[in-house]
């Protein structure tokens, strides 16, 4: 524990030095750091998908730096400092875990999540069940989080089979919209299909964002194989020729994965 506290104190001291002596660090504001923080968060997400513990360690360090940076700016503004940030989150965790720090009993993780949402509403900081979902979240992540949150108050299918029937219903409605050639209706029904599939993924305990990103990476790897192996410019190749290389890529990478 002492080593952890010493490391954190070292970072705080370095931040003090940077804000005093470095022209770039001195110039930064919360607003100027915002986009950089978003970028660092995505870099952490990439490292997690890569399975690189060294990468995760590095990106976590960058995020902690940003937290300390924001706290230092707030301290200079006499708004709050890093101790307030840490103590506030400690109090929040204690209040929202009454099964650990109180006498509440829970059966499983679903009850824990349900209690968490109920406590948040009672605190009054969120006026509605969906009030805590950030507006700027990517749409797929936002859909998943909204479905999770509404499920905690009972707005949920009882059986996974019913969720799949909903997917099929939405696909049928999309086909009808396509037949009507009404572009706005097509877009709406297409969105309904995606939303229903995200919900089905949740029942399968599959995170849709992570699943799609893995497929993106797989597609990229296979297509880059086609580019490397193509005997002529891709525009001059037939789809059949590219498909043959695609199948080669599938075989090569599936063999490579089985050897790990």
Buried (B, 14 or more C-beta within 10 A) or exposed (E): EEEEEEEBEEBBEEBEEBBEEEEEBEEBEEEEBEEEBEEBBEBBBBBBEEEEEEBBEEBEEBBBBBBBBBBBBBBEEEEBBBEEBEEEEEEBEEBBBBBEEEEEEBEEEEBBBBBBBBBBBEEEEBEEBEEBBEEEEEEBBBBBBBBBBBBBEEEBBEEEEEBBEBBEEBBEBBEEBBEEEEEEBBEEBBBBBBBBBBBBBBBEEEBBBBBEBEEEEEEEEBBEBBEEEBEEEEEEBEEEBBEBBBEBBEEBBEEEEEEE
